[in-house]
Amino acid sequence: MRTARALSAAAVAGLLLASPVAAQMDHDDASVEGVRNLYTTVKGFLVASAEQASADLYAYRPTEEVRSFGEILGHVANAGYLFCGAAAGMERPQLPNAEEFTAKADIVAAVKAMFEFCDRAHQIDGTRAAEAITFFNQDHTRLSVLAFNMGHNFEHYGNLVTYMRINGMVPPSSQGG
C-alpha cells in the first residue's frame, strides 16, 4: 500500500513539474531574480555615490531648473518607500521628506534606510510577484512595480553620474572591480 501511494505521489509530482503551471512558476521566479539582481546593482551604485560624494557636492546643481545632487538622492529615498511599499503590500512609514534634507549624513542615512525597506520587498517569490495590484491608477503586477522602481533608480543614478563627471569624479559604475 505504501509503495502504491509513493508511486502515485511520484506520478503526480512528475505531472506537476512538467505542467505549464510549474513552468510559469519557474519563469516567474527567474523574472523575480532578474529584477532583484538589477535592483542590487543600482542599490550599490546609489549608496556608493552617496558615500563617495563630498558634502559640498550635495548642494551642486548644474542649472537652477534641476534638483541638486542631495535632492536627487532624497527623491530616490522618498520614492523607494512608495514603490516598494505598494509592491510588497507593506505600509509606507511616515517619514520626513528626504528631498528637503541638506546634510550629507542625513541623506545617506535616508537612502540606506529606504534600501533596507526595499530589500524586504524584493524577497517576494514568483507567485506573489505575479499578483495584480493598482499603482498610480494603473494595473500592474507586484513585480512590475519593483521593476518600475529599479528603472527609476537607474534613471536618477544617471543624473548623479553626470553631476559626478562634471565635477571630475569617477562614478561607482566606472570604477571597475
Secondary structure as GFF3:
##gff-version 3
##sequence-region A 1 177
A	DSSP	alpha_helix	2	18	.	.	.	ID=ss1
A	DSSP	alpha_helix	20	52	.	.	.	ID=ss2
A	DSSP	three_ten_helix	55	59	.	.	.	ID=ss3
A	DSSP	alpha_helix	69	88	.	.	.	ID=ss4
A	DSSP	three_ten_helix	98	100	.	.	.	ID=ss5
A	DSSP	alpha_helix	104	121	.	.	.	ID=ss6
A	DSSP	alpha_helix	126	129	.	.	.	ID=ss7
A	DSSP	beta_strand	132	135	.	.	.	ID=ss8
A	DSSP	beta_strand	138	141	.	.	.	ID=ss9
A	DSSP	alpha_helix	142	166	.	.	.	ID=ss10
A	DSSP	three_ten_helix	172	174	.	.	.	ID=ss11
###
